[in-house]
Amino acid sequence: MSFFNEPYDVQLVLGLTLVGVPNSWDDVTLVGYMKSYSYAFGSNEVSIMSVFIENTVSSERKAHITCNNLYSKQKLLKIRLIPVICGEESKYCQIITVRPYCFWMSFKPDSYPVPYMLPKYGSQDLSYEVVEAKMLLHKNNIHPSIVTCLMEFNLLPKGFNLDGGYWCASDAIAIWLSLKDENVTLFNFLEEMLSKIKMTASTFQPYSYELDDESVYSSRWDQLVIQYNNDLLWPWDDINPQKKLNITHKGRRRNKKIGCIRYESSRKRWVVDLSLDGRRLQKCFHESYYGLVGGLAEALKWRLEYLVNNNRVPTPESELKSTSDLFDKILQINVDGSQKLLLIEVLKRPIEGFEQYRPNEQIEQLIAEKIQQINNSNNLSN
């Protein structure tokens, strides 16, 4: 099945773009190779539903694929780079990059289209591609390169026309070591291929990526999710041919929360969590784009803007509660004291355009009291 015959939401949620596909590959070769190569990273099989290979003269050859499940997509994204051996007589190495599929959408005729992808893929992810390439050179991470060499010589299956059964990384290492003693000539060929992979990995630079962080992180997922109490106009007509959906859900979950802001240290981002009419919504502000302090400022402003636009006007009590909660979370972030002071200053600062919703004097007093409590506790402990 062709990739572009899939519904748009399937393309988005399960879609990937492979950049740097060899010119000699067709869709069958591509799917077979991806499935077999992925066994080097675990026994769970990668399943691919549809493929479209984009042949362009001016740039690297691309393939758009949809996975059968989210696990397959996550596994390929974690692999990130796939080295392959190309050429008939003169062999050379080429690296395939795995990236989320991206599409552009404009919700109004006069609005500028913005890119949507899952997950978002920015400049930091491009830098990780270089890191992954350098990891191929590391002696403790040699099995991906060994697998590529063995697949080129059909010592491991690489397509549907061969035995596509499961194998593991230890099998590849065992074959490699046995050939060193049993077939010196073949092993020398494998060593030559391995040197080509190392040469390509050492000079690898990310393929062109015509998106900057501003456009990547400008797309708002709340534009695509269900809006309650209104007829839903889907941007994807073929998903909902009636073009609208009446929401009739009622019950105790039908409430609106004030939202909370938290910092994810593992992903280095500020996250706004909201629960509107029983549906969870998240908005992320990545440190790589906004900075630590700037990300908090953007999160504070976006939370208020979203609440106001959805007819959930914040109260002084809710803002004091939110500020107190966020102050405690700032103290738990693993950064130096000067950074925490800057974050607290942002917390105290009035938010432009929303001054009427935040009791700034009470917020400053609340923060001062909390700081005093901390100082008193430190004095007692000393």
Beta strands, then each sheet from edge to edge (+ up, - down):
strand 1: 15-19
strand 2: 48-54
strand 3: 62-67
strand 4: 81-86
strand 5: 92-100
strand 6: 102-105
strand 7: 114-117
strand 8: 260-264
strand 9: 269-276
strand 10: 279-286
sheet 1: 2+ 3- 1+ 5- 4+
sheet 2: 6+ 7-
sheet 3: 8+ 9- 10+
end
